[in-house]
Amino acid sequence: MKTTAIIVAAGSGTRLNSDKPKQFLEIHGKTVIVHTLERFQAAPSIDAIILVLAEDQIVDFEAAHITKLIKIVSGGSTRAESVWNGLRSVDTEIVAVHDGARPLVSVDEIERTIEKAKQTGAACLVAVVTDTIKTVRGDEIAATLDRDKLRRALTPQVFKTEVLRKAFESGDLSSAVTDECYLVEKLGHPIAFVEGSSRNIKITHPEDLILAEAFLKNI
């Protein structure tokens, strides 16, 4: 089964307080999005890459060495709309969706998540929760959750294409949808999880950029 990766990088990155979107900031001489694309270029199971960018960023984007990149499409007003725009161009049996601002994903994580999705139809890369998590009520602590039963959702999230298309066709594409598993959960389709690394961070705040620079220095 062939696999297409949708790399979503159409966000503005306002929380980083930068004059340019976070995916176009440079780390060790390469932009964040190029670091990310190189991971999927190196993954043996990835046959094609579709990149989703804001419309005004498409013309100037260059990554000629990413030979698996077959198409660049315009993003939507929400993350879900951006993924849907990319998904409509997918013609492989498996699709992997990944945040462009996660340049530290490993080839091993990509491969293991794809393999699990081929077996089960849907798989999400996750990381353990190490902090103690509390629920709150008003201005008080209400309860403590069992962190052994909690995982942080990472990307890639990988699906049989027919499953993800059905989820998007029947789902809500508003800003409330923060990942693809949310829509697939609504279908009632089981989603397997694959344990990933806590290094697979999403660059959102200035301190994340510092961490990414340190991690990438040792790769």
C-alpha positions as CSV (number, residue, x, y, z in Angstrom):
1,M,0.0,0.0,0.0
2,K,1.4,3.3,-1.1
3,T,1.5,6.3,1.3
4,T,1.1,10.1,0.8
5,A,2.2,12.5,3.5
6,I,0.3,15.7,4.0
7,I,2.5,18.3,5.7
8,V,0.4,21.1,7.1
9,A,2.3,24.4,7.3
10,A,-0.3,27.1,6.6
11,G,-0.4,28.6,10.0
12,S,0.7,32.1,11.0
13,G,2.5,31.2,14.2
14,T,1.3,34.3,16.1
15,R,2.2,32.8,19.5
16,L,5.9,32.8,18.6
17,N,5.8,36.7,18.3
18,S,7.9,36.5,15.1
19,D,7.8,38.6,12.0
20,K,7.5,35.5,9.9
21,P,5.6,32.2,10.3
22,K,7.3,29.7,12.5
23,Q,7.7,27.2,9.7
24,F,9.9,29.6,7.8
25,L,12.3,30.4,10.7
26,E,15.8,29.0,10.2
27,I,17.5,26.4,12.4
28,H,21.1,25.6,11.5
29,G,20.8,27.1,8.1
30,K,17.5,25.5,7.1
31,T,13.9,26.5,7.6
32,V,11.8,24.5,10.0
33,I,9.6,23.3,7.2
34,V,12.6,22.0,5.2
35,H,13.9,20.1,8.2
36,T,10.4,18.5,8.4
37,L,10.2,17.7,4.7
38,E,13.6,16.0,4.8
39,R,12.4,13.5,7.5
40,F,9.6,12.4,5.2
41,Q,11.8,12.4,2.2
42,A,14.1,10.0,4.0
43,A,11.2,7.7,5.1
44,P,11.1,4.6,2.9
45,S,7.3,4.1,3.2
46,I,6.5,7.6,2.0
47,D,5.8,7.6,-1.7
48,A,4.6,11.2,-2.2
49,I,4.4,14.5,-0.2
50,I,1.7,17.2,-0.4
51,L,2.6,20.4,1.3
52,V,-0.1,22.8,2.5
53,L,1.0,26.4,2.7
54,A,-0.8,29.8,3.0
55,E,-1.6,31.0,-0.5
56,D,0.8,33.9,-0.4
57,Q,3.7,31.6,0.6
58,I,3.4,29.2,-2.3
59,V,5.1,31.2,-5.1
60,D,8.3,31.8,-3.2
61,F,8.7,28.3,-1.7
62,E,11.7,26.3,-2.9
63,A,12.8,22.8,-1.9
64,A,14.0,21.2,-5.1
65,H,15.9,18.4,-3.3
66,I,12.6,17.1,-1.8
67,T,11.9,14.9,-4.8
68,K,8.9,13.3,-3.2
69,L,7.1,16.6,-3.1
70,I,4.4,16.3,-5.8
71,K,2.1,19.2,-5.0
72,I,1.7,22.4,-3.0
73,V,-1.8,23.4,-2.1
74,S,-3.3,26.4,-0.4
75,G,-4.4,26.2,3.2
76,G,-7.9,27.0,4.6
77,S,-9.0,29.2,7.4
78,T,-8.6,26.4,10.0
79,R,-6.2,23.5,10.3
80,A,-9.0,21.0,9.4
81,E,-9.8,22.9,6.2
82,S,-6.1,22.9,5.3
83,V,-5.8,19.1,5.8
84,W,-9.0,18.7,3.7
85,N,-7.5,20.7,0.9
86,G,-4.5,18.4,0.9
87,L,-6.6,15.3,1.3
88,R,-8.5,16.0,-1.9
89,S,-5.3,15.5,-3.9
90,V,-4.3,12.2,-2.3
91,D,-4.6,9.1,-4.5
92,T,-2.8,6.5,-2.4
93,E,-4.4,4.0,0.0
94,I,-2.6,5.4,3.1
95,V,-2.3,9.0,4.2
96,A,-0.1,10.4,6.9
97,V,-0.8,13.9,8.3
98,H,2.0,15.8,10.0
99,D,2.5,19.3,11.4
100,G,5.1,21.2,9.5
101,A,6.3,22.7,12.7
102,R,7.4,19.3,14.1
103,P,10.9,19.0,12.5
104,L,12.1,16.5,15.1
105,V,10.0,13.6,14.1
106,S,12.2,10.6,13.4
107,V,12.1,8.3,10.4
108,D,11.5,5.4,12.8
109,E,8.4,7.1,14.2
110,I,7.1,7.7,10.7
111,E,7.7,4.1,9.7
112,R,6.2,2.5,12.8
113,T,3.0,4.7,12.6
114,I,2.5,3.9,9.0
115,E,2.9,0.2,9.6
116,K,0.4,0.3,12.4
117,A,-2.2,2.1,10.3
118,K,-1.8,-0.4,7.5
119,Q,-2.7,-3.1,10.0
120,T,-5.6,-1.3,11.7
121,G,-6.8,1.5,9.5
122,A,-5.9,4.3,11.9
123,A,-2.8,5.1,14.1
124,C,-1.7,8.0,16.1
125,L,1.8,8.7,17.3
126,V,1.7,9.6,21.0
127,A,4.0,10.5,23.9
128,V,3.6,9.7,27.6
129,V,2.4,12.3,30.1
130,T,5.1,12.9,32.7
131,D,3.4,15.7,34.7
132,T,0.6,15.1,37.3
133,I,-2.6,16.3,35.6
134,K,-5.4,18.0,37.5
135,T,-8.9,18.9,36.5
136,V,-10.3,22.1,37.9
137,R,-13.7,23.5,38.9
138,G,-14.0,27.2,39.3
139,D,-10.8,28.3,41.1
140,E,-10.2,25.0,42.8
141,I,-8.5,21.7,42.0
142,A,-11.3,19.1,41.3
143,A,-9.4,15.8,40.8
144,T,-6.2,14.1,39.7
145,L,-6.2,12.1,36.5
146,D,-4.4,8.8,36.2
147,R,-1.6,9.7,33.9
148,D,-0.9,6.0,33.0
149,K,-4.1,6.3,31.0
150,L,-3.2,9.5,29.3
151,R,-1.1,10.2,26.2
152,R,-0.2,13.4,24.3
153,A,-1.2,13.2,20.7
154,L,1.7,13.9,18.3
155,T,2.0,13.6,14.5
156,P,2.1,11.9,12.1
157,Q,-1.4,10.6,12.4
158,V,-1.9,7.9,9.7
159,F,-5.0,6.5,8.2
160,K,-6.4,4.5,5.4
161,T,-7.4,7.3,3.0
162,E,-11.0,6.1,2.7
163,V,-11.4,6.3,6.5
164,L,-10.0,9.8,6.8
165,R,-12.1,11.0,3.8
166,K,-15.2,9.7,5.4
167,A,-14.3,11.4,8.7
168,F,-13.8,14.8,6.9
169,E,-16.9,14.5,4.8
170,S,-19.1,13.9,7.8
171,G,-17.3,16.1,10.3
172,D,-16.9,19.6,11.5
173,L,-14.0,21.5,10.0
174,S,-14.0,24.4,12.5
175,S,-11.1,25.6,14.6
176,A,-12.3,23.3,17.4
177,V,-10.9,20.3,15.4
178,T,-7.2,20.3,16.4
179,D,-6.2,16.9,15.0
180,E,-7.4,14.3,12.6
181,C,-8.0,11.6,15.2
182,Y,-10.8,13.8,16.7
183,L,-12.8,13.4,13.5
184,V,-12.0,9.7,13.1
185,E,-13.1,9.1,16.7
186,K,-16.5,10.6,15.8
187,L,-16.9,7.9,13.2
188,G,-16.4,5.3,15.9
189,H,-13.4,3.8,14.1
190,P,-10.8,2.4,16.5
191,I,-7.4,4.2,16.5
192,A,-4.3,2.4,17.5
193,F,-1.5,4.3,19.2
194,V,2.3,4.1,18.6
195,E,4.6,5.3,21.4
196,G,6.9,8.2,20.2
197,S,9.5,10.4,21.6
198,S,9.0,13.5,23.8
199,R,11.6,15.2,21.5
200,N,8.9,15.3,18.8
201,I,7.9,18.8,19.8
202,K,5.7,21.3,17.9
203,I,7.4,24.7,17.7
204,T,4.8,27.0,19.1
205,H,6.6,29.3,21.6
206,P,10.1,30.9,21.6
207,E,11.5,28.3,24.0
208,D,10.5,25.5,21.6
209,L,12.7,27.0,19.0
210,I,15.7,26.9,21.4
211,L,15.0,23.3,22.2
212,A,14.7,22.3,18.6
213,E,18.0,24.0,17.8
214,A,19.7,22.0,20.6
215,F,18.1,18.7,19.5
216,L,18.9,19.2,15.8
217,K,22.5,20.1,16.6
218,N,23.1,16.5,17.7
219,I,21.4,14.8,14.7
